[in-house]
């Protein structure tokens, strides 16, 4: 489990097989395929990454509302893009993705390794921007 503060809100994020179920029920499709698609984009946005954070939060807490309601939540009352920019938020979510889904050296080969590298590259690009 990873706890991260994004725009004044503490988020508990967990990655695992149930995340794939949560993703498919709410968003349709495959979680890892969606992550890979985002990583292939020339430019990524916070809107690309927030659904991944939501899925990990929904995995951690069955009481997490659906994605749209989660985004509308009054818990985002401290939202201030000048305090924590989009690149910082994407880096936090990317870090949680890597930590939760690719924690071991076993991810050093094959398709998982490719996704892990893509997530890290995107985070580095955003830090430079």
Backbone as a printed PyTorch tensor [residue, N CA C, xyz], in Angstrom:
tensor([[[  0.8380,  -1.1760,   0.0000],
         [  0.0000,   0.0000,   0.0000],
         [  0.8840,   1.2390,   0.0000]],

        [[  0.4870,   2.1890,  -0.7980],
         [  1.1850,   3.4630,  -0.8610],
         [  0.2070,   4.5530,  -0.4600]],

        [[  0.6510,   5.4520,   0.3930],
         [ -0.1430,   6.6260,   0.7280],
         [  0.5530,   7.8220,   0.1160]],

        [[ -0.2140,   8.6040,  -0.6080],
         [  0.3460,   9.7790,  -1.2720],
         [ -0.6060,  10.9520,  -1.0750]],

        [[ -0.0290,  12.1230,  -0.9970],
         [ -0.8390,  13.3360,  -0.8640],
         [ -0.8810,  14.0060,  -2.2320]],

        [[ -2.0720,  14.1160,  -2.7660],
         [ -2.2710,  14.7610,  -4.0610],
         [ -3.2990,  15.8620,  -3.8720]],

        [[ -2.8910,  17.0760,  -4.1670],
         [ -3.7550,  18.2480,  -4.0530],
         [ -4.4880,  18.2900,  -2.7210]],

        [[ -3.7310,  18.0710,  -1.6500],
         [ -4.2770,  18.1790,  -0.3040],
         [ -5.0710,  16.9790,   0.1750]],

        [[ -5.1480,  15.9550,  -0.6270],
         [ -5.9330,  14.7670,  -0.2600],
         [ -5.0000,  13.5740,  -0.1060]],

        [[ -5.0960,  12.8940,   1.0370],
         [ -4.3010,  11.6850,   1.2470],
         [ -4.9900,  10.5150,   0.5600]],

        [[ -4.2690,   9.8730,  -0.3370],
         [ -4.8100,   8.7400,  -1.0810],
         [ -4.0590,   7.4790,  -0.6990]],

        [[ -4.8030,   6.4420,  -0.3480],
         [ -4.2050,   5.1270,  -0.1150],
         [ -4.3940,   4.3290,  -1.3900]],

        [[ -3.2820,   3.8930,  -1.9660],
         [ -3.3190,   3.1870,  -3.2440],
         [ -2.7090,   1.8020,  -3.0990]],

        [[ -3.4260,   0.8130,  -3.6070],
         [ -2.9760,  -0.5740,  -3.5900],
         [ -3.1010,  -1.1150,  -5.0030]],

        [[ -2.0840,  -1.8320,  -5.4300],
         [ -2.1390,  -2.4830,  -6.7330],
         [ -2.1430,  -3.9820,  -6.5690]],

        [[ -2.8850,  -4.6450,  -7.3910],
         [ -2.9330,  -6.0990,  -7.3530],
         [ -3.9800,  -6.6200,  -8.3130]],

        [[ -4.2250,  -7.9120,  -8.2970],
         [ -5.1890,  -8.4970,  -9.2260],
         [ -6.5790,  -7.8610,  -9.1450]],

        [[ -6.9930,  -7.4800,  -7.9350],
         [ -8.3200,  -6.8730,  -7.8120],
         [ -8.3850,  -5.5360,  -8.5490]],

        [[ -7.2810,  -4.8510,  -8.6830],
         [ -7.2470,  -3.5930,  -9.4310],
         [ -7.7030,  -3.8230, -10.8660]],

        [[ -7.3120,  -4.9500, -11.4410],
         [ -7.7100,  -5.2630, -12.8140],
         [ -9.2260,  -5.4420, -12.9120]],

        [[ -9.8160,  -6.0560, -11.8850],
         [-11.2670,  -6.2560, -11.8440],
         [-11.9700,  -4.9080, -11.7110]],

        [[-11.4970,  -4.0810, -10.7800],
         [-12.0710,  -2.7530, -10.5600],
         [-12.0200,  -1.9480, -11.8540]],

        [[-10.8830,  -1.9700, -12.5130],
         [-10.6940,  -1.2150, -13.7580],
         [-11.6810,  -1.6840, -14.8290]],

        [[-11.7650,  -2.9830, -15.0060],
         [-12.6350,  -3.5130, -16.0580],
         [-14.1020,  -3.1760, -15.7900]],

        [[-14.5240,  -3.2570, -14.5410],
         [-15.9190,  -2.9410, -14.1970],
         [-16.2560,  -1.4770, -14.4620]],

        [[-15.3520,  -0.5860, -14.0980],
         [-15.6360,   0.8490, -14.2010],
         [-15.2530,   1.4310, -15.5530]],

        [[-14.1010,   1.0520, -16.0530],
         [-13.5590,   1.6980, -17.2480],
         [-13.6670,   0.8360, -18.5000]],

        [[-13.8050,  -0.4670, -18.3060],
         [-13.8060,  -1.3830, -19.4480],
         [-12.3820,  -1.6100, -19.9170]],

        [[-12.1200,  -2.7590, -20.4530],
         [-10.7890,  -3.0340, -20.9770],
         [ -9.8150,  -3.4990, -19.9180]],

        [[ -8.5760,  -3.5390, -20.3220],
         [ -7.4960,  -4.0960, -19.5190],
         [ -6.6450,  -2.9840, -18.9130]],

        [[ -6.4130,  -3.0630, -17.6190],
         [ -5.6340,  -2.0600, -16.8880],
         [ -4.2300,  -1.8940, -17.4650]],

        [[ -3.5050,  -3.0080, -17.6150],
         [ -2.1220,  -2.9200, -18.0950],
         [ -2.0520,  -2.4530, -19.5410]],

        [[ -3.0200,  -2.8390, -20.3570],
         [ -3.0500,  -2.3550, -21.7410],
         [ -3.2890,  -0.8460, -21.7600]],

        [[ -4.1810,  -0.3670, -20.8960],
         [ -4.4430,   1.0710, -20.8150],
         [ -3.2030,   1.8230, -20.3470]],

        [[ -2.5080,   1.2650, -19.3660],
         [ -1.2770,   1.8850, -18.8780],
         [ -0.2310,   1.9450, -19.9840]],

        [[ -0.0860,   0.8710, -20.6990],
         [  0.8690,   0.8270, -21.8020],
         [  0.5010,   1.8450, -22.8840]],

        [[ -0.7870,   1.9660, -23.1970],
         [ -1.2380,   2.9410, -24.1980],
         [ -0.8950,   4.3670, -23.7760]],

        [[ -1.1250,   4.6770, -22.5110],
         [ -0.8040,   6.0220, -22.0120],
         [  0.6930,   6.2820, -22.1390]],

        [[  1.4970,   5.2940, -21.8150],
         [  2.9480,   5.4690, -21.8410],
         [  3.4980,   5.6590, -23.2520]],

        [[  2.7800,   5.2030, -24.2390],
         [  3.2440,   5.3510, -25.6270],
         [  2.9630,   6.7360, -26.1930]],

        [[  2.1560,   7.5100, -25.5110],
         [  1.7950,   8.8370, -26.0080],
         [  2.9860,   9.7820, -25.9380]],

        [[  3.0160,  10.6780, -26.8810],
         [  4.0680,  11.7010, -26.9080],
         [  3.9430,  12.6240, -25.6910]],

        [[  2.7080,  12.9950, -25.3850],
         [  2.4430,  13.8550, -24.2280],
         [  1.4190,  13.1760, -23.3380]],

        [[  1.6480,  13.2370, -22.0610],
         [  0.6950,  12.6790, -21.1040],
         [  0.1520,  13.8060, -20.2360]],

        [[ -1.0480,  13.6050, -19.7230],
         [ -1.6940,  14.6150, -18.8940],
         [ -2.1370,  13.9960, -17.5710]],

        [[ -2.4940,  14.8530, -16.6510],
         [ -3.0260,  14.3780, -15.3770],
         [ -4.2930,  13.5610, -15.6270]],

        [[ -5.0890,  13.9830, -16.5840],
         [ -6.3160,  13.2460, -16.9120],
         [ -6.0270,  11.8290, -17.3770]],

        [[ -4.8590,  11.6060, -17.9410],
         [ -4.4630,  10.2520, -18.3390],
         [ -4.1550,   9.3870, -17.1180]],

        [[ -3.6210,  10.0000, -16.0660],
         [ -3.1390,   9.2440, -14.9060],
         [ -4.1300,   9.1250, -13.7570]],

        [[ -5.0290,  10.0810, -13.5990],
         [ -5.9690,  10.0210, -12.4750],
         [ -6.7840,   8.7240, -12.4310]],

        [[ -7.2210,   8.1730, -13.5710],
         [ -7.9620,   6.9080, -13.4830],
         [ -7.1490,   5.7700, -12.8590]],

        [[ -5.8430,   5.7760, -13.0640],
         [ -5.0030,   4.7380, -12.4620],
         [ -4.9380,   4.9230, -10.9460]],

        [[ -4.8380,   6.1800, -10.5080],
         [ -4.8530,   6.4490,  -9.0660],
         [ -6.1910,   6.0160,  -8.4770]],

        [[ -7.2820,   6.3680,  -9.1630],
         [ -8.6050,   5.9740,  -8.6840],
         [ -8.7070,   4.4530,  -8.5410]],

        [[ -8.2620,   3.7090,  -9.5460],
         [ -8.3600,   2.2430,  -9.5070],
         [ -7.5930,   1.6760,  -8.3170]],

        [[ -6.4200,   2.2470,  -8.0250],
         [ -5.6490,   1.7640,  -6.8770],
         [ -6.3240,   2.1540,  -5.5640]],

        [[ -6.9620,   3.3370,  -5.5210],
         [ -7.7150,   3.7370,  -4.3240],
         [ -8.9270,   2.8270,  -4.1280]],

        [[ -9.6160,   2.4960,  -5.2170],
         [-10.7790,   1.6130,  -5.1360],
         [-10.3760,   0.2060,  -4.7120]],

        [[ -9.1670,  -0.1950,  -5.0480],
         [ -8.6590,  -1.4890,  -4.6030],
         [ -8.4100,  -1.4630,  -3.0990]],

        [[ -7.9120,  -0.3380,  -2.6090],
         [ -7.6100,  -0.1990,  -1.1800],
         [ -8.8680,  -0.0700,  -0.3300]],

        [[ -9.9350,   0.5050,  -0.8990],
         [-11.1450,   0.7870,  -0.1240],
         [-12.3800,   0.5080,  -0.9770]],

        [[-13.1280,  -0.5180,  -0.5980],
         [-14.3460,  -0.8690,  -1.3420],
         [-15.3860,   0.2440,  -1.3260]],

        [[-15.2640,   1.1840,  -0.4110],
         [-16.2110,   2.2890,  -0.3260],
         [-15.8980,   3.4370,  -1.2700]],

        [[-14.8400,   3.3090,  -2.0510],
         [-14.4790,   4.3640,  -3.0030],
         [-15.5760,   4.4680,  -4.0590]],

        [[-16.0890,   5.6860,  -4.2930],
         [-17.1390,   5.8360,  -5.3070],
         [-16.5810,   5.6170,  -6.7150]],

        [[-17.4590,   5.5870,  -7.6990],
         [-17.0330,   5.4880,  -9.0920],
         [-16.1170,   6.6470,  -9.4630]],

        [[-15.4430,   6.5100, -10.5810],
         [-14.4170,   7.4780, -10.9750],
         [-14.9440,   8.9120, -11.0500]],

        [[-16.0540,   9.1350, -11.7460],
         [-16.5710,  10.4990, -11.8930],
         [-16.9130,  11.1170, -10.5420]],

        [[-17.5960,  10.3510,  -9.7010],
         [-17.9600,  10.8490,  -8.3720],
         [-16.7070,  11.1040,  -7.5280]],

        [[-15.7250,  10.2280,  -7.6400],
         [-14.4610,  10.3820,  -6.9150],
         [-13.7900,  11.6990,  -7.2980]],

        [[-13.8060,  12.0220,  -8.5860],
         [-13.1940,  13.2780,  -9.0490],
         [-13.9700,  14.5020,  -8.5680]],

        [[-15.2860,  14.3580,  -8.3960],
         [-16.1340,  15.4740,  -7.9460],
         [-16.1380,  15.6440,  -6.4320]],

        [[-15.5340,  14.7500,  -5.7220],
         [-15.6010,  14.7150,  -4.2650],
         [-15.1630,  16.0290,  -3.6230]],

        [[-15.8650,  16.4530,  -2.5660],
         [-15.4390,  17.6420,  -1.8260],
         [-14.1060,  17.4370,  -1.1050]],

        [[-13.6380,  16.1940,  -1.0580],
         [-12.3350,  15.9420,  -0.4340],
         [-11.1940,  16.6030,  -1.2100]],

        [[-11.4690,  17.0470,  -2.4230],
         [-10.4530,  17.7620,  -3.2070],
         [-10.4940,  19.2580,  -2.8970]],

        [[-11.0660,  19.6510,  -1.7750],
         [-11.2500,  21.0700,  -1.4570],
         [ -9.9400,  21.8460,  -1.4180]],

        [[ -8.8280,  21.1720,  -1.1730],
         [ -7.5290,  21.8560,  -1.1300],
         [ -6.8640,  21.8840,  -2.5040]],

        [[ -7.6260,  21.5780,  -3.5550],
         [ -7.0700,  21.5650,  -4.9050],
         [ -6.4540,  22.9160,  -5.2290]],

        [[ -5.1640,  22.9080,  -5.5450],
         [ -4.4470,  24.1230,  -5.9310],
         [ -3.3020,  23.7040,  -6.8360]],

        [[ -3.5000,  23.8880,  -8.1210],
         [ -2.5060,  23.4410,  -9.0980],
         [ -1.1840,  24.1920,  -8.9360]],

        [[ -1.2380,  25.3790,  -8.3330],
         [  0.0140,  26.1160,  -8.1360],
         [  0.8470,  25.5190,  -7.0050]],

        [[  0.2070,  24.7850,  -6.0960],
         [  0.9230,  24.1530,  -4.9880],
         [  1.5370,  22.8170,  -5.3850]],

        [[  0.8450,  22.0850,  -6.2350],
         [  1.3310,  20.7840,  -6.6950],
         [  0.9400,  20.6820,  -8.1600]],

        [[  1.9120,  20.8930,  -9.0250],
         [  1.6610,  20.9290, -10.4540],
         [  1.3310,  19.5790, -11.0490]],

        [[  0.8690,  19.6150, -12.2850],
         [  0.4660,  18.3990, -12.9880],
         [  1.6110,  17.3990, -13.0790]],

        [[  2.8000,  17.8760, -13.3780],
         [  3.9520,  16.9770, -13.4790],
         [  4.2480,  16.2770, -12.1720]],

        [[  4.1010,  17.0020, -11.0660],
         [  4.3160,  16.3960,  -9.7470],
         [  3.2710,  15.3200,  -9.4570]],

        [[  2.0270,  15.6030,  -9.8040],
         [  0.9490,  14.6380,  -9.5630],
         [  1.1730,  13.3810, -10.3930]],

        [[  1.5350,  13.5520, -11.6530],
         [  1.8010,  12.3980, -12.5120],
         [  2.9730,  11.5920, -11.9650]],

        [[  3.9920,  12.2650, -11.4800],
         [  5.1510,  11.5640, -10.9150],
         [  4.7560,  10.7510,  -9.6790]],

        [[  3.8870,  11.3050,  -8.8400],
         [  3.4290,  10.5880,  -7.6430],
         [  2.6460,   9.3380,  -8.0410]],

        [[  1.7410,   9.4900,  -9.0000],
         [  0.9400,   8.3450,  -9.4450],
         [  1.8300,   7.3160, -10.1340]],

        [[  2.7570,   7.7750, -10.9670],
         [  3.6920,   6.8590, -11.6380],
         [  4.5050,   6.0730, -10.6290]],

        [[  4.9650,   6.7540,  -9.6090],
         [  5.7440,   6.0980,  -8.5640],
         [  4.9210,   5.0190,  -7.8670]],

        [[  3.6610,   5.3280,  -7.5770],
         [  2.7860,   4.3360,  -6.9390],
         [  2.5450,   3.1470,  -7.8660]],

        [[  2.3660,   3.4100,  -9.1530],
         [  2.1710,   2.3220, -10.1200],
         [  3.3710,   1.3840, -10.1450]],

        [[  4.5530,   1.9670, -10.2280],
         [  5.7690,   1.1480, -10.2720],
         [  5.9190,   0.3610,  -8.9710]],

        [[  5.7380,   1.0390,  -7.8420],
         [  5.9170,   0.3760,  -6.5440],
         [  4.9020,  -0.7430,  -6.3230]],

        [[  3.6730,  -0.5340,  -6.7510],
         [  2.6230,  -1.5130,  -6.4890],
         [  2.5860,  -2.6650,  -7.4870]],

        [[  2.9030,  -2.3900,  -8.7400],
         [  2.7620,  -3.4320,  -9.7560],
         [  4.0710,  -4.0730, -10.1910]],

        [[  5.1850,  -3.3980,  -9.9570],
         [  6.4710,  -3.9160, -10.4370],
         [  7.5410,  -3.8590,  -9.3540]],

        [[  7.2650,  -4.3800,  -8.1540],
         [  8.2020,  -4.2010,  -7.0460],
         [  9.4230,  -5.1020,  -7.0690]],

        [[  9.3780,  -6.1740,  -7.8020],
         [ 10.4700,  -7.1390,  -7.7020],
         [ 11.3290,  -7.1800,  -8.9530]],

        [[ 12.4490,  -7.8070,  -8.8180],
         [ 13.3570,  -7.9770,  -9.9550],
         [ 12.7400,  -8.8760, -11.0150]],

        [[ 11.7200,  -9.6610, -10.6510],
         [ 11.0620, -10.5240, -11.6280],
         [ 10.4460,  -9.7120, -12.7550]],

        [[ 10.1460,  -8.4560, -12.4890],
         [  9.5760,  -7.5960, -13.5260],
         [ 10.6620,  -7.0770, -14.4510]],

        [[ 11.8740,  -7.5570, -14.3020],
         [ 12.9930,  -7.0970, -15.1140],
         [ 13.0310,  -7.6810, -16.5060]],

        [[ 12.0670,  -8.5470, -16.8370],
         [ 12.0450,  -9.1670, -18.1610],
         [ 10.6360,  -9.0680, -18.7470]],

        [[ 10.5680,  -9.1380, -20.0480],
         [  9.2970,  -9.2680, -20.7450],
         [  8.4390,  -8.0220, -20.7510]],

        [[  7.1270,  -8.1960, -21.0050],
         [  6.2250,  -7.0640, -21.1610],
         [  6.1090,  -6.2050, -19.9080]],

        [[  6.1900,  -6.8240, -18.7240],
         [  6.1150,  -6.0280, -17.5000],
         [  7.2950,  -5.0770, -17.3920]],

        [[  8.4530,  -5.5350, -17.7990],
         [  9.6350,  -4.6790, -17.7590],
         [  9.4570,  -3.4930, -18.6940]],

        [[  8.8590,  -3.7300, -19.8410],
         [  8.6300,  -2.6460, -20.8010],
         [  7.7060,  -1.5920, -20.2050]],

        [[  6.6290,  -2.0280, -19.5800],
         [  5.7020,  -1.0800, -18.9660],
         [  6.3930,  -0.3250, -17.8400]],

        [[  7.1690,  -1.0370, -17.0360],
         [  7.8920,  -0.3920, -15.9370],
         [  8.8340,   0.6900, -16.4710]],

        [[  9.5830,   0.3740, -17.5270],
         [ 10.4920,   1.3630, -18.1240],
         [  9.7170,   2.5560, -18.6720]],

        [[  8.5900,   2.2940, -19.3260],
         [  7.7930,   3.3800, -19.8820],
         [  7.2690,   4.3010, -18.7900]],

        [[  6.8090,   3.7310, -17.6800],
         [  6.3110,   4.5450, -16.5700],
         [  7.4340,   5.4080, -16.0090]],

        [[  8.5990,   4.8310, -15.8270],
         [  9.7320,   5.5990, -15.2870],
         [ 10.1670,   6.6980, -16.2480]],

        [[ 10.1960,   6.3980, -17.5530],
         [ 10.5780,   7.4220, -18.5360],
         [  9.6080,   8.5940, -18.5120]],

        [[  8.3210,   8.2920, -18.4510],
         [  7.3220,   9.3610, -18.4140],
         [  7.5140,  10.2330, -17.1770]],

        [[  7.7830,   9.6210, -16.0480],
         [  8.0070,  10.3890, -14.8170],
         [  9.2360,  11.2810, -14.9510]],

        [[ 10.3050,  10.7630, -15.5590],
         [ 11.5120,  11.5790, -15.7560],
         [ 11.2360,  12.7450, -16.6990]],

        [[ 10.4770,  12.4920, -17.7840],
         [ 10.1570,  13.5680, -18.7340],
         [  9.3890,  14.6770, -18.0350]],

        [[  8.4680,  14.2910, -17.1700],
         [  7.6640,  15.2910, -16.4820],
         [  8.4840,  16.0880, -15.4810]],

        [[  9.4200,  15.4640, -14.8400],
         [ 10.2560,  16.1930, -13.8790],
         [ 11.1110,  17.2380, -14.5790]],

        [[ 11.5040,  16.9490, -15.8200],
         [ 12.3200,  17.9010, -16.5790],
         [ 11.4910,  19.0460, -17.1350]],

        [[ 10.1990,  18.8020, -17.3180],
         [  9.3290,  19.8150, -17.9410],
         [  9.0110,  20.9470, -16.9960]]])
